[in-house]
Amino acid sequence: MNRPYVTLSCAMSLDGYLDSAAPRQLSMSNPADFDRVDQLRAESDAIMVGASTVRRDDPRLLVRSADRRLMRIAAGRPYSPMKVTVTSSGDLPPHASFFAEGDVAKTVYCPEGSVRRVAGRLDGAATVVGLGACVTMTDVVDDLSCRGVRRLMVEGGGRLHTQFLVEDLVDELQLVIAPFFVGEARAPRFVEAGRFPWTATRRATLAETRPIGDVVLLRYALSDRFEPAVREAEGAGGRSARS
C-alpha cells in the first residue's frame, strides 16, 4: 500500500517545549510563519492532531487564506483538508472547534471496542473508525490511504509526535524554533520518551534551514520519500495561534 506522505509540523521553544503549563496557549511563532503553515495545510489532504490537543488548544484546523481556499475548490478539492484525531479514552468534547468549525470531513480513530461509546458521545459530528484493540499510527495511515489521503500533516501534540516518529512514519519534519525558553517541568514537550529510529549513530538529514522573522525553520528528511522542493506561500493572511 502506498501510504500518505507524512509531514510533522510543529513549533517549540529553545528548551523543547510546545507550550507553557498555563491554560492560555503560548504562541511559539509569528505571522509570517503562521502563513507558511497555512500554505502547508492547503497542500494537505488531511490534518491530524491528538485528542489532548483538541481538548487543550481547541484548534479549528482550517485553511485561513481565502485565496488558498479558492485554489483548492478550483482544483475540485474541499476548501480545507479533512480533520483527523485519535483517542483511546473517548474523552473528546463534541462542541470543540475541531468538530463544530468547518464543513469538512472529520474522522476519529479509536479502539474497536470503543466505537459505539465514542460515536454516541459525538452524535454524528465525525466519522468514528475502530482499529483493533489498540490504535497504531501505522494502521491510521493505512486507513487514511484507503480514504484517498495522499498528504497528511501532523500538528501534535507531543504524544502523537512520538507515536509517528517511533513508528518511523514521518517523511518530513518541519520544526520551528522560537527565540525563548519556557522552563516549566509540567509544560508539554515536543516528544515523549521513546525508541526513535534516529540516534547518534543514525543521524537525521538536515535538508534546509530558513530564518522567518525571529524564528528559524529546520526541515529534516526522515525518509527516502522526502521532497526537497517547497512551494512558496501564496495569497495573504496568516492564522492565529489557536487556529
C-alpha atoms as an extended CHARMM CRD file, in Angstrom:
* protein
*
       243  EXT
         1         1  MET       CA              0.0000000000        0.0000000000        0.0000000000  PROA      1               0.0000000000
         2         2  ASN       CA              1.2980000000        3.4560000000       -0.9060000000  PROA      2               0.0000000000
         3         3  ARG       CA              0.8390000000        5.2670000000        2.4140000000  PROA      3               0.0000000000
         4         4  PRO       CA              0.4000000000        9.0560000000        2.5930000000  PROA      4               0.0000000000
         5         5  TYR       CA              3.3730000000       11.4060000000        2.5540000000  PROA      5               0.0000000000
         6         6  VAL       CA              3.5810000000       12.4740000000        6.2080000000  PROA      6               0.0000000000
         7         7  THR       CA              4.8340000000       15.8900000000        7.2850000000  PROA      7               0.0000000000
         8         8  LEU       CA              5.1870000000       16.5070000000       11.0130000000  PROA      8               0.0000000000
         9         9  SER       CA              4.9490000000       20.2450000000       11.6590000000  PROA      9               0.0000000000
        10        10  CYS       CA              5.4830000000       21.9490000000       14.9940000000  PROA      10              0.0000000000
        11        11  ALA       CA              6.9730000000       24.9580000000       16.7470000000  PROA      11              0.0000000000
        12        12  MET       CA              8.8480000000       24.6830000000       20.0300000000  PROA      12              0.0000000000
        13        13  SER       CA             10.8440000000       26.8090000000       22.4340000000  PROA      13              0.0000000000
        14        14  LEU       CA             14.6270000000       26.7450000000       22.6760000000  PROA      14              0.0000000000
        15        15  ASP       CA             14.2990000000       24.2300000000       25.5110000000  PROA      15              0.0000000000
        16        16  GLY       CA             11.9880000000       21.8960000000       23.5930000000  PROA      16              0.0000000000
        17        17  TYR       CA              8.5230000000       22.8340000000       24.8760000000  PROA      17              0.0000000000
        18        18  LEU       CA              5.3800000000       23.1450000000       22.7430000000  PROA      18              0.0000000000
        19        19  ASP       CA              3.5890000000       25.4240000000       25.1960000000  PROA      19              0.0000000000
        20        20  SER       CA              3.5820000000       26.6090000000       28.7770000000  PROA      20              0.0000000000
        21        21  ALA       CA              1.7250000000       24.7920000000       31.5330000000  PROA      21              0.0000000000
        22        22  ALA       CA             -0.7470000000       27.6840000000       31.8380000000  PROA      22              0.0000000000
        23        23  PRO       CA             -4.2990000000       27.2480000000       30.4510000000  PROA      23              0.0000000000
        24        24  ARG       CA             -3.7840000000       30.0300000000       27.9170000000  PROA      24              0.0000000000
        25        25  GLN       CA             -1.8500000000       28.8750000000       24.8660000000  PROA      25              0.0000000000
        26        26  LEU       CA              1.6250000000       30.3410000000       24.3750000000  PROA      26              0.0000000000
        27        27  SER       CA              2.3080000000       31.3870000000       20.7830000000  PROA      27              0.0000000000
        28        28  MET       CA              5.6170000000       29.9850000000       19.5920000000  PROA      28              0.0000000000
        29        29  SER       CA              5.6750000000       31.5900000000       16.1660000000  PROA      29              0.0000000000
        30        30  ASN       CA              4.9490000000       34.7970000000       14.2450000000  PROA      30              0.0000000000
        31        31  PRO       CA              2.5290000000       35.8880000000       11.4940000000  PROA      31              0.0000000000
        32        32  ALA       CA              4.8970000000       35.0600000000        8.6260000000  PROA      32              0.0000000000
        33        33  ASP       CA              5.3800000000       31.5310000000        9.8930000000  PROA      33              0.0000000000
        34        34  PHE       CA              1.6710000000       31.0690000000       10.5860000000  PROA      34              0.0000000000
        35        35  ASP       CA              1.1290000000       31.9440000000        6.9200000000  PROA      35              0.0000000000
        36        36  ARG       CA              3.7190000000       29.3530000000        5.8640000000  PROA      36              0.0000000000
        37        37  VAL       CA              1.8590000000       26.7290000000        7.9110000000  PROA      37              0.0000000000
        38        38  ASP       CA             -1.4170000000       27.7920000000        6.2940000000  PROA      38              0.0000000000
        39        39  GLN       CA              0.1540000000       27.0480000000        2.9170000000  PROA      39              0.0000000000
        40        40  LEU       CA              1.2430000000       23.6320000000        4.1550000000  PROA      40              0.0000000000
        41        41  ARG       CA             -2.3090000000       22.9530000000        5.3170000000  PROA      41              0.0000000000
        42        42  ALA       CA             -3.6530000000       23.9950000000        1.9150000000  PROA      42              0.0000000000
        43        43  GLU       CA             -1.3610000000       21.4420000000        0.2410000000  PROA      43              0.0000000000
        44        44  SER       CA             -2.5090000000       18.6080000000        2.5190000000  PROA      44              0.0000000000
        45        45  ASP       CA             -5.3940000000       16.1630000000        2.1970000000  PROA      45              0.0000000000
        46        46  ALA       CA             -5.7470000000       15.6940000000        5.9610000000  PROA      46              0.0000000000
        47        47  ILE       CA             -4.5590000000       17.3670000000        9.1670000000  PROA      47              0.0000000000
        48        48  MET       CA             -4.1380000000       15.2740000000       12.3030000000  PROA      48              0.0000000000
        49        49  VAL       CA             -3.8560000000       16.2230000000       15.9750000000  PROA      49              0.0000000000
        50        50  GLY       CA             -4.1070000000       14.2090000000       19.1660000000  PROA      50              0.0000000000
        51        51  ALA       CA             -7.1340000000       14.2140000000       21.4430000000  PROA      51              0.0000000000
        52        52  SER       CA             -5.2190000000       16.1490000000       24.1080000000  PROA      52              0.0000000000
        53        53  THR       CA             -4.6200000000       18.9340000000       21.5710000000  PROA      53              0.0000000000
        54        54  VAL       CA             -8.3390000000       19.0080000000       20.7380000000  PROA      54              0.0000000000
        55        55  ARG       CA             -9.1280000000       19.3670000000       24.4470000000  PROA      55              0.0000000000
        56        56  ARG       CA             -6.3660000000       21.7700000000       25.4380000000  PROA      56              0.0000000000
        57        57  ASP       CA             -5.9340000000       24.0770000000       22.4250000000  PROA      57              0.0000000000
        58        58  ASP       CA             -9.3800000000       23.8420000000       20.7710000000  PROA      58              0.0000000000
        59        59  PRO       CA             -7.8930000000       24.2340000000       17.2510000000  PROA      59              0.0000000000
        60        60  ARG       CA            -10.0760000000       24.9190000000       14.2180000000  PROA      60              0.0000000000
        61        61  LEU       CA             -7.5820000000       23.2890000000       11.7970000000  PROA      61              0.0000000000
        62        62  LEU       CA             -8.8700000000       25.1350000000        8.7480000000  PROA      62              0.0000000000
        63        63  VAL       CA             -7.1190000000       26.8260000000        5.8260000000  PROA      63              0.0000000000
        64        64  ARG       CA             -7.4020000000       30.5140000000        6.6410000000  PROA      64              0.0000000000
        65        65  SER       CA             -6.3930000000       32.2540000000        3.4050000000  PROA      65              0.0000000000
        66        66  ALA       CA             -9.3590000000       32.9210000000        1.1040000000  PROA      66              0.0000000000
        67        67  ASP       CA             -7.0990000000       32.6380000000       -1.9580000000  PROA      67              0.0000000000
        68        68  ARG       CA             -5.8620000000       29.2260000000       -0.8850000000  PROA      68              0.0000000000
        69        69  ARG       CA             -9.3940000000       28.0430000000       -0.2340000000  PROA      69              0.0000000000
        70        70  LEU       CA            -10.4560000000       29.1450000000       -3.7100000000  PROA      70              0.0000000000
        71        71  MET       CA             -7.4770000000       27.3750000000       -5.2740000000  PROA      71              0.0000000000
        72        72  ARG       CA             -8.4370000000       24.1320000000       -3.5490000000  PROA      72              0.0000000000
        73        73  ILE       CA            -12.0420000000       24.4620000000       -4.6910000000  PROA      73              0.0000000000
        74        74  ALA       CA            -10.9250000000       25.2290000000       -8.2670000000  PROA      74              0.0000000000
        75        75  ALA       CA             -8.9000000000       22.0060000000       -8.1680000000  PROA      75              0.0000000000
        76        76  GLY       CA            -12.0150000000       20.0540000000       -7.1850000000  PROA      76              0.0000000000
        77        77  ARG       CA            -10.9910000000       19.6430000000       -3.5500000000  PROA      77              0.0000000000
        78        78  PRO       CA            -12.7710000000       20.6610000000       -0.3190000000  PROA      78              0.0000000000
        79        79  TYR       CA            -11.8560000000       24.1950000000        0.7580000000  PROA      79              0.0000000000
        80        80  SER       CA             -9.9440000000       22.7720000000        3.7180000000  PROA      80              0.0000000000
        81        81  PRO       CA             -8.4520000000       19.3220000000        4.4340000000  PROA      81              0.0000000000
        82        82  MET       CA            -10.0850000000       16.5030000000        6.3780000000  PROA      82              0.0000000000
        83        83  LYS       CA             -9.5650000000       16.7510000000       10.1480000000  PROA      83              0.0000000000
        84        84  VAL       CA             -8.2990000000       13.6490000000       11.9470000000  PROA      84              0.0000000000
        85        85  THR       CA             -7.7780000000       12.7700000000       15.5920000000  PROA      85              0.0000000000
        86        86  VAL       CA             -7.2410000000        9.6400000000       17.6680000000  PROA      86              0.0000000000
        87        87  THR       CA             -8.4450000000        8.7500000000       21.1550000000  PROA      87              0.0000000000
        88        88  SER       CA             -8.1180000000        5.7930000000       23.4700000000  PROA      88              0.0000000000
        89        89  SER       CA            -10.3730000000        7.1260000000       26.2290000000  PROA      89              0.0000000000
        90        90  GLY       CA            -13.0950000000        8.6640000000       24.0450000000  PROA      90              0.0000000000
        91        91  ASP       CA            -12.7760000000       11.8820000000       26.0570000000  PROA      91              0.0000000000
        92        92  LEU       CA            -13.4980000000       14.3140000000       23.2400000000  PROA      92              0.0000000000
        93        93  PRO       CA            -15.7030000000       17.4020000000       23.6890000000  PROA      93              0.0000000000
        94        94  PRO       CA            -18.3500000000       17.2130000000       20.9230000000  PROA      94              0.0000000000
        95        95  HSD       CA            -18.6910000000       21.0040000000       20.8140000000  PROA      95              0.0000000000
        96        96  ALA       CA            -14.9480000000       21.5980000000       20.3080000000  PROA      96              0.0000000000
        97        97  SER       CA            -13.9480000000       23.6960000000       17.2860000000  PROA      97              0.0000000000
        98        98  PHE       CA            -12.4290000000       20.5530000000       15.7250000000  PROA      98              0.0000000000
        99        99  PHE       CA            -15.9880000000       19.2540000000       15.2520000000  PROA      99              0.0000000000
       100       100  ALA       CA            -18.0680000000       22.4340000000       15.1700000000  PROA      100             0.0000000000
       101       101  GLU       CA            -15.9950000000       24.5870000000       12.7870000000  PROA      101             0.0000000000
       102       102  GLY       CA            -15.8330000000       23.9970000000        9.0510000000  PROA      102             0.0000000000
       103       103  ASP       CA            -17.9730000000       21.9660000000        6.6700000000  PROA      103             0.0000000000
       104       104  VAL       CA            -15.2310000000       19.4090000000        6.0480000000  PROA      104             0.0000000000
       105       105  ALA       CA            -14.8460000000       15.7140000000        6.8400000000  PROA      105             0.0000000000
       106       106  LYS       CA            -13.8440000000       14.8130000000       10.4070000000  PROA      106             0.0000000000
       107       107  THR       CA            -12.5420000000       11.3700000000       11.3250000000  PROA      107             0.0000000000
       108       108  VAL       CA            -11.8930000000        9.9650000000       14.7940000000  PROA      108             0.0000000000
       109       109  TYR       CA             -9.8780000000        6.7740000000       15.2950000000  PROA      109             0.0000000000
       110       110  CYS       CA            -10.3270000000        4.7090000000       18.4460000000  PROA      110             0.0000000000
       111       111  PRO       CA            -10.0440000000        1.0800000000       19.6290000000  PROA      111             0.0000000000
       112       112  GLU       CA            -12.6380000000       -1.2190000000       18.0900000000  PROA      112             0.0000000000
       113       113  GLY       CA            -14.3130000000       -1.8080000000       21.4280000000  PROA      113             0.0000000000
       114       114  SER       CA            -14.8840000000        1.9310000000       21.9680000000  PROA      114             0.0000000000
       115       115  VAL       CA            -16.5810000000        2.7600000000       18.6700000000  PROA      115             0.0000000000
       116       116  ARG       CA            -20.1790000000        2.6970000000       19.9430000000  PROA      116             0.0000000000
       117       117  ARG       CA            -19.3630000000        4.8080000000       23.0090000000  PROA      117             0.0000000000
       118       118  VAL       CA            -17.3210000000        7.3950000000       21.0800000000  PROA      118             0.0000000000
       119       119  ALA       CA            -19.8850000000        7.6140000000       18.2800000000  PROA      119             0.0000000000
       120       120  GLY       CA            -22.6530000000        8.1160000000       20.8190000000  PROA      120             0.0000000000
       121       121  ARG       CA            -20.7050000000       10.8830000000       22.5350000000  PROA      121             0.0000000000
       122       122  LEU       CA            -20.0050000000       12.7230000000       19.2740000000  PROA      122             0.0000000000
       123       123  ASP       CA            -23.5710000000       12.2340000000       17.9730000000  PROA      123             0.0000000000
       124       124  GLY       CA            -22.7520000000       12.4120000000       14.2760000000  PROA      124             0.0000000000
       125       125  ALA       CA            -20.1140000000       15.1620000000       14.4990000000  PROA      125             0.0000000000
       126       126  ALA       CA            -17.4740000000       12.8760000000       12.9590000000  PROA      126             0.0000000000
       127       127  THR       CA            -16.9190000000        9.5080000000       11.3550000000  PROA      127             0.0000000000
       128       128  VAL       CA            -15.6920000000        7.1310000000       14.0710000000  PROA      128             0.0000000000
       129       129  VAL       CA            -13.3730000000        4.3210000000       12.9520000000  PROA      129             0.0000000000
       130       130  GLY       CA            -12.3010000000        1.4090000000       15.1470000000  PROA      130             0.0000000000
       131       131  LEU       CA             -8.8330000000       -0.0280000000       14.5610000000  PROA      131             0.0000000000
       132       132  GLY       CA             -8.1140000000       -3.1360000000       16.6120000000  PROA      132             0.0000000000
       133       133  ALA       CA             -7.6340000000       -3.3810000000       20.3610000000  PROA      133             0.0000000000
       134       134  CYS       CA             -5.0030000000       -0.6140000000       20.4070000000  PROA      134             0.0000000000
       135       135  VAL       CA             -4.7240000000        2.0100000000       17.6750000000  PROA      135             0.0000000000
       136       136  THR       CA             -1.3230000000        2.3200000000       15.9990000000  PROA      136             0.0000000000
       137       137  MET       CA             -0.3470000000        5.1560000000       13.6990000000  PROA      137             0.0000000000
       138       138  THR       CA              0.6390000000        2.5780000000       11.0820000000  PROA      138             0.0000000000
       139       139  ASP       CA             -2.9810000000        1.4040000000       10.9830000000  PROA      139             0.0000000000
       140       140  VAL       CA             -4.1860000000        5.0140000000       10.8920000000  PROA      140             0.0000000000
       141       141  VAL       CA             -2.0990000000        5.9890000000        7.8630000000  PROA      141             0.0000000000
       142       142  ASP       CA             -3.0790000000        2.7640000000        6.0840000000  PROA      142             0.0000000000
       143       143  ASP       CA             -6.7620000000        3.5390000000        6.6430000000  PROA      143             0.0000000000
       144       144  LEU       CA             -6.3060000000        7.1610000000        5.5540000000  PROA      144             0.0000000000
       145       145  SER       CA             -4.6620000000        5.9130000000        2.3620000000  PROA      145             0.0000000000
       146       146  CYS       CA             -7.7740000000        3.8400000000        1.6480000000  PROA      146             0.0000000000
       147       147  ARG       CA             -9.8080000000        7.0390000000        2.1250000000  PROA      147             0.0000000000
       148       148  GLY       CA             -7.8330000000        8.8490000000       -0.5730000000  PROA      148             0.0000000000
       149       149  VAL       CA             -5.4090000000       10.7710000000        1.6370000000  PROA      149             0.0000000000
       150       150  ARG       CA             -2.0950000000       11.2500000000       -0.1450000000  PROA      150             0.0000000000
       151       151  ARG       CA             -0.5970000000       14.0250000000        2.0140000000  PROA      151             0.0000000000
       152       152  LEU       CA             -1.0190000000       14.0070000000        5.7920000000  PROA      152             0.0000000000
       153       153  MET       CA              0.0330000000       16.8880000000        8.0320000000  PROA      153             0.0000000000
       154       154  VAL       CA              0.5740000000       16.0250000000       11.7100000000  PROA      154             0.0000000000
       155       155  GLU       CA              0.3290000000       19.0150000000       14.0540000000  PROA      155             0.0000000000
       156       156  GLY       CA              0.7590000000       17.4940000000       17.5250000000  PROA      156             0.0000000000
       157       157  GLY       CA              0.8960000000       17.2630000000       20.3900000000  PROA      157             0.0000000000
       158       158  GLY       CA              3.8940000000       15.5530000000       21.8700000000  PROA      158             0.0000000000
       159       159  ARG       CA              2.3520000000       12.1050000000       22.3240000000  PROA      159             0.0000000000
       160       160  LEU       CA              1.2010000000       11.9940000000       18.7040000000  PROA      160             0.0000000000
       161       161  HSD       CA              4.6080000000       13.2460000000       17.5120000000  PROA      161             0.0000000000
       162       162  THR       CA              6.2390000000       10.4470000000       19.4840000000  PROA      162             0.0000000000
       163       163  GLN       CA              3.9570000000        7.7560000000       18.0640000000  PROA      163             0.0000000000
       164       164  PHE       CA              4.5600000000        8.8110000000       14.4580000000  PROA      164             0.0000000000
       165       165  LEU       CA              8.3180000000        9.1280000000       14.9180000000  PROA      165             0.0000000000
       166       166  VAL       CA              8.7770000000        5.8940000000       16.8670000000  PROA      166             0.0000000000
       167       167  GLU       CA              6.7850000000        4.0010000000       14.2230000000  PROA      167             0.0000000000
       168       168  ASP       CA              9.0580000000        5.5670000000       11.5560000000  PROA      168             0.0000000000
       169       169  LEU       CA              6.1410000000        7.0040000000        9.5820000000  PROA      169             0.0000000000
       170       170  VAL       CA              7.3430000000       10.5890000000        9.0930000000  PROA      170             0.0000000000
       171       171  ASP       CA              8.7900000000       11.5720000000        5.7290000000  PROA      171             0.0000000000
       172       172  GLU       CA              9.4960000000       15.1830000000        6.6360000000  PROA      172             0.0000000000
       173       173  LEU       CA              9.8980000000       17.0790000000        9.8930000000  PROA      173             0.0000000000
       174       174  GLN       CA              9.3070000000       20.8290000000        9.8170000000  PROA      174             0.0000000000
       175       175  LEU       CA             10.4910000000       22.1550000000       13.1660000000  PROA      175             0.0000000000
       176       176  VAL       CA             10.2920000000       25.8440000000       14.0460000000  PROA      176             0.0000000000
       177       177  ILE       CA             12.4270000000       27.1240000000       16.9130000000  PROA      177             0.0000000000
       178       178  ALA       CA             11.0930000000       30.0900000000       18.8940000000  PROA      178             0.0000000000
       179       179  PRO       CA             13.6430000000       32.5150000000       20.3860000000  PROA      179             0.0000000000
       180       180  PHE       CA             12.8110000000       31.9710000000       24.0520000000  PROA      180             0.0000000000
       181       181  PHE       CA             12.7420000000       29.4360000000       26.8720000000  PROA      181             0.0000000000
       182       182  VAL       CA              9.7250000000       28.0470000000       28.7380000000  PROA      182             0.0000000000
       183       183  GLY       CA             11.4660000000       26.3050000000       31.6180000000  PROA      183             0.0000000000
       184       184  GLU       CA              8.3720000000       24.6540000000       33.1400000000  PROA      184             0.0000000000
       185       185  ALA       CA              8.6680000000       20.9940000000       34.1070000000  PROA      185             0.0000000000
       186       186  ARG       CA              4.9390000000       20.3540000000       33.6290000000  PROA      186             0.0000000000
       187       187  ALA       CA              4.6820000000       22.0200000000       30.2200000000  PROA      187             0.0000000000
       188       188  PRO       CA              4.1350000000       19.7800000000       27.1520000000  PROA      188             0.0000000000
       189       189  ARG       CA              7.2720000000       18.8270000000       25.2630000000  PROA      189             0.0000000000
       190       190  PHE       CA              7.9450000000       18.2320000000       21.5690000000  PROA      190             0.0000000000
       191       191  VAL       CA              8.2260000000       14.4720000000       22.1520000000  PROA      191             0.0000000000
       192       192  GLU       CA              7.9140000000       11.9950000000       24.9940000000  PROA      192             0.0000000000
       193       193  ALA       CA             10.3440000000        9.1770000000       25.8130000000  PROA      193             0.0000000000
       194       194  GLY       CA             10.6010000000        6.5410000000       23.0930000000  PROA      194             0.0000000000
       195       195  ARG       CA             12.8560000000        4.3570000000       20.9520000000  PROA      195             0.0000000000
       196       196  PHE       CA             13.3850000000        6.6600000000       17.9730000000  PROA      196             0.0000000000
       197       197  PRO       CA             14.9230000000        5.4690000000       14.6960000000  PROA      197             0.0000000000
       198       198  TRP       CA             17.3030000000        8.4700000000       14.6210000000  PROA      198             0.0000000000
       199       199  THR       CA             20.1660000000        8.1860000000       17.0810000000  PROA      199             0.0000000000
       200       200  ALA       CA             23.7430000000        9.3650000000       17.4640000000  PROA      200             0.0000000000
       201       201  THR       CA             24.7310000000        6.6300000000       15.0000000000  PROA      201             0.0000000000
       202       202  ARG       CA             21.8160000000        7.2000000000       12.6030000000  PROA      202             0.0000000000
       203       203  ARG       CA             21.5000000000       10.9240000000       12.3030000000  PROA      203             0.0000000000
       204       204  ALA       CA             18.5630000000       12.6510000000       10.6170000000  PROA      204             0.0000000000
       205       205  THR       CA             19.3470000000       14.5870000000        7.4340000000  PROA      205             0.0000000000
       206       206  LEU       CA             19.0220000000       18.3650000000        7.7340000000  PROA      206             0.0000000000
       207       207  ALA       CA             17.6330000000       19.4800000000        4.3810000000  PROA      207             0.0000000000
       208       208  GLU       CA             17.0170000000       23.2000000000        4.9680000000  PROA      208             0.0000000000
       209       209  THR       CA             17.3930000000       25.9890000000        7.4830000000  PROA      209             0.0000000000
       210       210  ARG       CA             15.4390000000       29.1850000000        6.9770000000  PROA      210             0.0000000000
       211       211  PRO       CA             15.0260000000       32.2640000000        9.1990000000  PROA      211             0.0000000000
       212       212  ILE       CA             11.4330000000       33.5020000000        9.2470000000  PROA      212             0.0000000000
       213       213  GLY       CA             11.4370000000       36.7500000000       11.1790000000  PROA      213             0.0000000000
       214       214  ASP       CA             12.5610000000       35.9120000000       14.7100000000  PROA      214             0.0000000000
       215       215  VAL       CA             12.0700000000       32.1260000000       14.3720000000  PROA      215             0.0000000000
       216       216  VAL       CA             14.0510000000       29.5090000000       12.4480000000  PROA      216             0.0000000000
       217       217  LEU       CA             12.6010000000       26.6910000000       10.3470000000  PROA      217             0.0000000000
       218       218  LEU       CA             14.5330000000       23.4140000000       10.2750000000  PROA      218             0.0000000000
       219       219  ARG       CA             13.4550000000       20.8640000000        7.6660000000  PROA      219             0.0000000000
       220       220  TYR       CA             14.6400000000       17.2960000000        8.1830000000  PROA      220             0.0000000000
       221       221  ALA       CA             14.4040000000       14.4930000000        5.6440000000  PROA      221             0.0000000000
       222       222  LEU       CA             13.3070000000       11.4240000000        7.5970000000  PROA      222             0.0000000000
       223       223  SER       CA             12.6960000000        9.0270000000        4.7240000000  PROA      223             0.0000000000
       224       224  ASP       CA             13.8430000000        8.4000000000        1.1720000000  PROA      224             0.0000000000
       225       225  ARG       CA             10.4990000000        9.8120000000        0.0100000000  PROA      225             0.0000000000
       226       226  PHE       CA             11.4600000000       13.3290000000        1.2140000000  PROA      226             0.0000000000
       227       227  GLU       CA             10.5320000000       16.0470000000       -1.2860000000  PROA      227             0.0000000000
       228       228  PRO       CA             13.2280000000       18.7650000000       -1.3210000000  PROA      228             0.0000000000
       229       229  ALA       CA             11.2320000000       21.3910000000       -3.2330000000  PROA      229             0.0000000000
       230       230  VAL       CA              8.8940000000       23.6050000000       -1.2180000000  PROA      230             0.0000000000
       231       231  ARG       CA              6.2110000000       25.6700000000       -2.9040000000  PROA      231             0.0000000000
       232       232  GLU       CA              6.2450000000       29.2680000000       -1.7680000000  PROA      232             0.0000000000
       233       233  ALA       CA              3.2590000000       30.5320000000        0.1890000000  PROA      233             0.0000000000
       234       234  GLU       CA              0.5590000000       32.0500000000       -1.9870000000  PROA      234             0.0000000000
       235       235  GLY       CA             -2.1130000000       34.5170000000       -1.0290000000  PROA      235             0.0000000000
       236       236  ALA       CA             -2.4390000000       36.6490000000        2.0380000000  PROA      236             0.0000000000
       237       237  GLY       CA             -3.4850000000       36.1100000000        5.5780000000  PROA      237             0.0000000000
       238       238  GLY       CA             -1.9440000000       34.2280000000        8.4570000000  PROA      238             0.0000000000
       239       239  ARG       CA             -3.5930000000       32.2590000000       11.2170000000  PROA      239             0.0000000000
       240       240  SER       CA             -3.9750000000       32.7750000000       14.9110000000  PROA      240             0.0000000000
       241       241  ALA       CA             -2.1400000000       30.6280000000       17.4070000000  PROA      241             0.0000000000
       242       242  ARG       CA             -5.4190000000       28.8550000000       18.1950000000  PROA      242             0.0000000000
       243       243  SER       CA             -6.4780000000       28.1360000000       14.6150000000  PROA      243             0.0000000000
